[in-house]
Amino acid sequence: MFAGMGRVLEQLEAAKGSGRKLLAVLIDPDFGTDEATLERTVQNACMARADVFLVGGSLLTSASFDRCVQLVKKWSRDATADRPVVLFPGSPAQLSGHADALLFLSLISGRNPELLIGHHVTAAPTVKALGLEAIPTGYLLVDGGRATTAHYVSQSAPVPHDKPGIAAATALAGELLGLRAMYLDTGSGAPRTVSPQMVAAVRKAVSTPLIVGGGIRTAEQAQALCAAGADMLVVGTAFEEDPDRIFAMSEAVHG
């Protein structure tokens, strides 16, 4: 479990260095936006030993983003842990000073200039004013079997599912440009996960913490992705569909 002090990136790097796998739960403020549902979701994730909470989404219509982050932070604390709440922003509007950090995502798998640098310019003054720890993260969208909201909103073609070499070269370029983490994602609700072969290829190419999300629905998938080299798995839709599934995921990730 994370300590309450210290930078989130340093903690991610420490977990990677020790071989300890992490489980992150993605909270979409547009899913179950009533506070009672949100509280149950956070409490179930805590009971299942989730390590990190991500808050955000590709297409956010909720007007209470800041309130959602505040509540997740409140309910994720307990006597033994202060789990980081990290923003997973789909737009410059998804910022909150209640979070511990944000993934400062650059969509390096696409060619949309707004998602490579444009939105970052808009968001940077607010990020600095809020005092948020920004984690420079290379974001790679991967074909998960069908178009997802992330693909549509980003207006970019995903990395082909069966081309691990493309993902590895893209991640390496991101690392050489100074990015400090990599995130492979097939998108929320995708029929399939990033392949273990692609995870292994990216793991071999870069030394940064490697985050993998999208389409992870079973403990067997989680175990295979961790074995291939993922340092942190992100689950969202599967947890929303079946809250009990998080416990099996946690066992697979934490061992």
C-alpha positions as semicolon CSV with decimal commas, in nm:
position;residue;x (nm);y (nm);z (nm)
1;M;0,000;0,000;0,000
2;F;0,109;0,352;-0,064
3;A;0,241;0,564;0,220
4;G;0,065;0,891;0,285
5;M;0,375;1,097;0,213
6;G;0,588;1,134;-0,096
7;R;0,538;1,196;-0,461
8;V;0,305;0,961;-0,646
9;L;0,549;0,907;-0,933
10;E;0,823;0,813;-0,688
11;Q;0,586;0,564;-0,528
12;L;0,499;0,413;-0,867
13;E;0,868;0,381;-0,949
14;A;0,939;0,225;-0,610
15;A;0,665;-0,034;-0,662
16;K;0,805;-0,117;-1,006
17;G;1,156;-0,147;-0,863
18;S;1,041;-0,393;-0,599
19;G;0,827;-0,596;-0,839
20;R;0,508;-0,512;-0,650
21;K;0,207;-0,498;-0,882
22;L;-0,060;-0,233;-0,831
23;L;-0,435;-0,223;-0,889
24;A;-0,607;0,103;-0,983
25;V;-0,982;0,158;-0,991
26;L;-1,108;0,409;-1,247
27;I;-1,401;0,616;-1,128
28;D;-1,608;0,774;-1,403
29;P;-1,806;1,060;-1,244
30;D;-2,084;1,001;-1,498
31;F;-2,143;0,646;-1,373
32;G;-2,364;0,623;-1,066
33;T;-2,328;0,991;-0,990
34;D;-2,537;0,979;-0,673
35;E;-2,315;0,996;-0,368
36;A;-2,442;0,675;-0,208
37;T;-2,341;0,470;-0,514
38;L;-2,005;0,642;-0,531
39;E;-1,938;0,574;-0,163
40;R;-2,019;0,202;-0,201
41;T;-1,793;0,181;-0,506
42;V;-1,500;0,339;-0,324
43;Q;-1,551;0,132;-0,010
44;N;-1,568;-0,194;-0,206
45;A;-1,245;-0,103;-0,385
46;C;-1,076;-0,026;-0,053
47;M;-1,189;-0,357;0,095
48;A;-1,042;-0,527;-0,211
49;R;-0,706;-0,356;-0,144
50;A;-0,704;-0,126;-0,445
51;D;-0,384;0,076;-0,444
52;V;-0,482;0,383;-0,647
53;F;-0,797;0,562;-0,757
54;L;-0,812;0,725;-1,099
55;V;-1,089;0,976;-1,166
56;G;-1,187;1,090;-1,514
57;G;-1,320;0,981;-1,849
58;S;-1,305;1,042;-2,221
59;L;-1,650;1,200;-2,241
60;L;-1,750;1,369;-1,919
61;T;-2,092;1,529;-1,889
62;S;-2,109;1,554;-1,510
63;A;-2,101;1,906;-1,372
64;S;-1,969;1,791;-1,034
65;F;-1,623;1,661;-1,123
66;D;-1,448;1,846;-0,840
67;R;-1,702;1,721;-0,587
68;C;-1,651;1,362;-0,708
69;V;-1,274;1,387;-0,661
70;Q;-1,322;1,536;-0,314
71;L;-1,549;1,250;-0,209
72;V;-1,326;0,978;-0,352
73;K;-1,036;1,125;-0,158
74;K;-1,243;1,136;0,161
75;W;-1,379;0,784;0,135
76;S;-1,056;0,620;0,021
77;R;-0,878;0,706;0,345
78;D;-0,870;0,457;0,629
79;A;-0,661;0,388;0,937
80;T;-0,390;0,200;0,747
81;A;-0,374;0,371;0,408
82;D;-0,409;0,698;0,227
83;R;-0,452;0,584;-0,131
84;P;-0,351;0,833;-0,398
85;V;-0,634;0,985;-0,600
86;V;-0,496;1,057;-0,945
87;L;-0,672;1,245;-1,223
88;F;-0,710;1,068;-1,558
89;P;-0,823;1,372;-1,755
90;G;-1,007;1,354;-2,084
91;S;-1,002;1,731;-2,120
92;P;-0,848;2,042;-1,958
93;A;-1,175;2,086;-1,767
94;Q;-1,114;1,769;-1,565
95;L;-0,890;1,920;-1,298
96;S;-0,930;1,933;-0,922
97;G;-0,713;2,053;-0,638
98;H;-0,848;1,769;-0,421
99;A;-0,643;1,511;-0,614
100;D;-0,290;1,403;-0,524
101;A;-0,163;1,403;-0,882
102;L;-0,270;1,381;-1,242
103;L;-0,155;1,177;-1,536
104;F;-0,040;1,451;-1,774
105;L;-0,133;1,245;-2,077
106;S;0,019;1,289;-2,421
107;L;-0,150;1,074;-2,685
108;I;0,171;0,959;-2,850
109;S;-0,001;0,681;-3,047
110;G;-0,206;0,938;-3,243
111;R;-0,143;1,243;-3,455
112;N;-0,402;1,477;-3,305
113;P;-0,200;1,786;-3,206
114;E;-0,455;1,889;-2,943
115;L;-0,394;1,567;-2,751
116;L;-0,018;1,569;-2,807
117;I;0,035;1,922;-2,670
118;G;-0,262;2,155;-2,733
119;H;-0,473;2,069;-2,428
120;H;-0,160;2,068;-2,215
121;V;-0,093;2,433;-2,294
122;T;-0,448;2,519;-2,188
123;A;-0,428;2,316;-1,868
124;A;-0,073;2,396;-1,755
125;P;-0,142;2,724;-1,571
126;T;-0,429;2,565;-1,377
127;V;-0,223;2,257;-1,293
128;K;0,051;2,478;-1,152
129;A;-0,193;2,701;-0,963
130;L;-0,359;2,398;-0,803
131;G;-0,021;2,257;-0,697
132;L;-0,092;1,922;-0,861
133;E;0,186;1,674;-0,919
134;A;0,189;1,620;-1,295
135;I;0,313;1,279;-1,410
136;P;0,424;1,304;-1,776
137;T;0,258;0,998;-1,928
138;G;0,271;0,856;-2,278
139;Y;-0,080;0,741;-2,365
140;L;-0,116;0,470;-2,630
141;L;-0,460;0,373;-2,755
142;V;-0,468;0,012;-2,872
143;D;-0,731;-0,162;-3,085
144;G;-0,952;-0,356;-2,845
145;G;-1,192;-0,509;-3,096
146;R;-1,425;-0,215;-3,154
147;A;-1,426;0,163;-3,147
148;T;-1,457;0,305;-2,796
149;T;-1,536;0,652;-2,667
150;A;-1,163;0,716;-2,627
151;H;-1,105;0,639;-2,995
152;Y;-1,395;0,858;-3,107
153;V;-1,312;1,157;-2,888
154;S;-0,940;1,143;-2,967
155;Q;-1,007;1,124;-3,343
156;S;-0,707;0,897;-3,377
157;A;-0,645;0,547;-3,507
158;P;-0,540;0,296;-3,240
159;V;-0,225;0,086;-3,252
160;P;-0,319;-0,246;-3,420
161;H;-0,375;-0,519;-3,163
162;D;-0,129;-0,757;-3,332
163;K;0,155;-0,505;-3,379
164;P;0,352;-0,507;-3,052
165;G;0,656;-0,366;-3,230
166;I;0,471;-0,043;-3,314
167;A;0,367;0,000;-2,952
168;A;0,720;-0,070;-2,830
169;A;0,880;0,181;-3,069
170;T;0,618;0,443;-2,983
171;A;0,671;0,397;-2,609
172;L;1,048;0,412;-2,654
173;A;1,016;0,740;-2,843
174;G;0,804;0,875;-2,559
175;E;1,062;0,771;-2,301
176;L;1,342;0,932;-2,502
177;L;1,136;1,251;-2,509
178;G;1,128;1,246;-2,129
179;L;0,791;1,090;-2,046
180;R;0,799;0,916;-1,708
181;A;0,520;0,657;-1,741
182;M;0,345;0,467;-2,021
183;Y;-0,025;0,381;-2,038
184;L;-0,153;0,116;-2,282
185;D;-0,532;0,131;-2,311
186;T;-0,792;-0,034;-2,531
187;G;-1,057;0,199;-2,387
188;S;-1,343;0,159;-2,144
189;G;-1,573;-0,129;-2,233
190;A;-1,343;-0,272;-2,501
191;P;-1,412;-0,639;-2,586
192;R;-1,048;-0,738;-2,537
193;T;-0,742;-0,627;-2,346
194;V;-0,404;-0,520;-2,468
195;S;-0,230;-0,845;-2,556
196;P;0,031;-0,984;-2,315
197;Q;0,267;-0,995;-2,615
198;M;0,234;-0,618;-2,661
199;V;0,280;-0,557;-2,289
200;A;0,595;-0,770;-2,292
201;A;0,734;-0,584;-2,596
202;V;0,676;-0,243;-2,436
203;R;0,817;-0,364;-2,104
204;K;1,135;-0,472;-2,282
205;A;1,163;-0,139;-2,465
206;V;1,119;0,107;-2,176
207;S;1,215;0,138;-1,811
208;T;0,923;0,358;-1,703
209;P;0,629;0,228;-1,495
210;L;0,383;0,059;-1,732
211;I;0,008;0,106;-1,680
212;V;-0,242;-0,115;-1,867
213;G;-0,618;-0,073;-1,889
214;G;-0,924;-0,149;-2,098
215;G;-1,119;-0,472;-2,135
216;I;-0,979;-0,639;-1,823
217;R;-1,266;-0,851;-1,695
218;T;-1,118;-1,166;-1,543
219;A;-0,855;-1,258;-1,289
220;E;-0,684;-1,470;-1,554
221;Q;-0,645;-1,169;-1,783
222;A;-0,510;-0,962;-1,495
223;Q;-0,259;-1,229;-1,401
224;A;-0,137;-1,266;-1,760
225;L;-0,088;-0,891;-1,804
226;C;0,105;-0,863;-1,478
227;A;0,322;-1,159;-1,574
228;A;0,394;-0,992;-1,909
229;G;0,529;-0,681;-1,739
230;A;0,243;-0,447;-1,646
231;D;0,319;-0,258;-1,325
232;M;-0,033;-0,124;-1,265
233;L;-0,364;-0,251;-1,398
234;V;-0,667;-0,025;-1,431
235;V;-1,020;-0,163;-1,402
236;G;-1,336;0,039;-1,443
237;T;-1,625;-0,093;-1,650
238;A;-1,586;-0,450;-1,524
239;F;-1,604;-0,327;-1,166
240;E;-1,911;-0,118;-1,245
241;E;-2,087;-0,418;-1,399
242;D;-2,000;-0,654;-1,112
243;P;-1,865;-0,495;-0,790
244;D;-1,755;-0,834;-0,652
245;R;-1,520;-0,887;-0,946
246;I;-1,268;-0,647;-0,793
247;F;-1,178;-0,900;-0,521
248;A;-1,073;-1,164;-0,774
249;M;-0,879;-0,900;-0,966
250;S;-0,701;-0,794;-0,650
251;E;-0,596;-1,151;-0,572
252;A;-0,460;-1,191;-0,924
253;V;-0,264;-0,864;-0,910
254;H;-0,135;-0,881;-0,553
255;G;-0,088;-1,256;-0,530
